[in-house]
Amino acid sequence: MITVLPNGHIEFSFFRRDVSKVSIVGTFNDWQPDAIPMKNVGNGWWRARFHVPDGLHQFRYVADNEWFTDFAAHGIEYGRWGMNSLLMVGRPEAIAA
């Protein structure tokens, strides 16, 4: 699940019990699995907050080396390796560019 915060950052929330490590991968970090680790906030929930540049981005979650799509994001699209979640950040003209 994604939330656009008042300060412009994006909050990513992911639920998965019994995993030891979760990260966010996407076009905003060149799909690097260890670039953006998420914090375990308890009861199976993981969170991360950070700035994402304006534009349309694809992303997924990686939990203990297994990849997950966020169906509560701004949409999904089929990619080379499966379904990617979509994140739209910024003004519509920035996204269309």
N, C-alpha and C positions, 0 to 999 in steps of 0.2 A: 504494500500500500504506500502511496506517495502523498505528501501534503506540502503545498507551497506555503511557507511561513511568511508572516508580515515583513520580516527583514530580507526577504528574497531568497533565503536558503531553501533547500528541499530537504524534507525529512522522509527518509525511507524506513518503513517498518515491515518486518518479516516475521512470520510465526513458524517455528519449527522446534519441536521438543527433541531432546536427546541428541543434539549436535554440539560439537565443541568449537566450531569455527564457521563464521558466515562473513562473506564479503559481497560487495557490489561491483559488477563489471559492466562496462558499456563503452559506447563510442566516446564518452567524455573522459575515459582513462585508458584508451587503446586496448580494451578488453583484458587488462592485466589482473589476474585473479587475486593478488595480494595487495593491490594498490589502495583499496578503500575497505578496511575491516569494519565490521559492525560490532556494536557493544551489546552484550547480553544484559538485558534489563529485567530479567526474571520471568517466570511462568511461561517460558517458551518464546518470549518476544525478544527480537533483536532490532536495534535502531542505529541509524547514522544520520547526521545532519551536515550538509556542506553546500557550498555555492556550485551551481552548474551553469555554464555559459548559455546565453540565449541560443535557441535553435531547437530542432527536433532531434532527440537522442533515442537510441536503442539501448536497453540494459537488461540484465538478468541478475539473479542472486546465485551465489555459489555457497552451498552448505556442505561441509565435509566432502568437497570435490564433486558434489552432485549439483547440477544446474537446474534452476527453477525460474519459471515465468511468473510475472506479477500481473494477474488478470484484472486487478483493481487499478491498474495504471491508466494512462490516457488512451490506451488502445494496445493492440498487439499486431505484429506483422511477422510473416514467415521469413526467416533468414536462412543462411547457408547451413546452420547447425541446429535449426529448430525454431520455435516461436520466441520472438523477442518482445519485451515490453516496450511501450513507447512513452516518452516523457517530452512534453512540450513546454519550453521555458521562454518567457519573454513575450513581446508584442507579436501579433500575427504576421506583420511584415518581416520580422526577424526569422520567424519559423519558415515562411514561404521561400526565403532566400536560399 
